[in-house]
Amino acid sequence: MKHISTIVNTILAVVLILILLATGLPNFSAQAAGREDPIPTATVEPAEEPQNTCDPDRNIHVSGTAVVNVLPDRALIQLGVQSNGKTPKEVQARNAATIQKVVKAMKALGVEAKDISTDRYIIQPIYEPYDSLFINGYRIYNIVAITMRDVDKSSDAIAAAFQAGANQVVNVEFYTSELRKYRDQAREMAMKAASEKASALSRAAGADTGCVLNISENSWSYFNGNNWWSGGNNQNLWTQNAVQNVEPTNAGTPASDDSPVSTGQISIRAEVSVTFALK
C-alpha cells in the first residue's frame, strides 16, 4: 500500500513539473528575445547646400566678338542670257538655244548637272515708244545659277559662258561648305573673349565673376549685313576682340594673280552679349 502511494506521488510530481515547464516557456522565450542586441540604424547627415554665387542684383554685362577668316571652297556664279525676238515663240527658242550652249560649256569644265539651275526666268513685251501700248517684240531674261566646287575655275567658267552666248554677269559670290564648323568656332572665341573681358573688369573693381545669368547672340557678316559670311568687306574688323586666320587646305586655294576674279578670304563673325554675376 505504501509502495502504491509512492508511485502516485512520483507521478503527481512529474505532472507538476511538466505544468510548470509548459507555463514558463513563453516568458522565457520572450525574455530571450528581449535580450537580443538591437539592430543599428544608419543616420544620414543632411548635405550642405552650396553657397549661392549668383546674385542677380550684382552683375556685369559685356560683349564679345570674334571673326574667323577662311578661304572659300565654293562659288555661286549667276549668269544671264538676255534674248530679243518679235514673237514669244521666237525669243523663247533663241534663248533656249543659247542656254543649252552655256550649260554645255559649263559641263565641259567639269561642272555637274546638279550644280546648274535656272535662278530666274522673265519674259516681257518691248514697247516702242517706251510709254506706249504698241508691242514691238519680246525680251527674255534667263539667269542661270552655277555652283563651282573648284573656285579656281570661276574665271574660266565666266569666260566660257560668254563665249557660249551669255551676256550678263549678275553676281559672283564665294562661300564655304563648312560654315557650321567655322561658325561654332567663332561663337566659342566670342564667348571666351566676353569671359576674359568680364574677368578683367571685375578684378579692376575689386570683385570676381560668378555664374552666367544671361547670354544673347548677335551675329552677322555678309557684306556687313545679316549673314554669316562676307566677301572682302572687313571694315568692321577694327571692333573685333579676336580674329583668326584659318590655314588654307586643298579644298580652297587662292586664285592666281592674273585671274579677274579674286577669291580672297571670307569672314565668319560671331558676337555675344553675356551677363555675369559678381561675387
Order of alpha helices (4+ residues) and beta strands (2+ residues): alpha-beta-beta-alpha-beta-beta-alpha-beta-alpha-beta-beta-beta
